[in-house]
C-alpha cells in the first residue's frame, strides 16, 4: 500500500470518516496542553482533532519515507 501525503494533516475541511481512540488521562492532558501551547505561543487556534490528524499524517509520512527506521516503528517495537 502506498500513501502519498503532500501536506501534514487535512486542515479545516469537512471529514466524512470517524474513528474513536481511547487515551489515558495523561495523554488527554498532554494533548490539551499542546493545543493551548499552539494558541498561546504560536498564535494557532486549532482543535484537538486537527492536532491528531496532523500527527497521524506526519507519522504516516515518516513511515513511508523511513520504513523500519521511522519513529513509529521504533516506538511500536
Secondary structure as GFF3:
##gff-version 3
##sequence-region A 1 77
A	DSSP	alpha_helix	25	42	.	.	.	ID=ss1
A	DSSP	alpha_helix	48	66	.	.	.	ID=ss2
A	DSSP	three_ten_helix	67	69	.	.	.	ID=ss3
A	DSSP	alpha_helix	71	76	.	.	.	ID=ss4
###
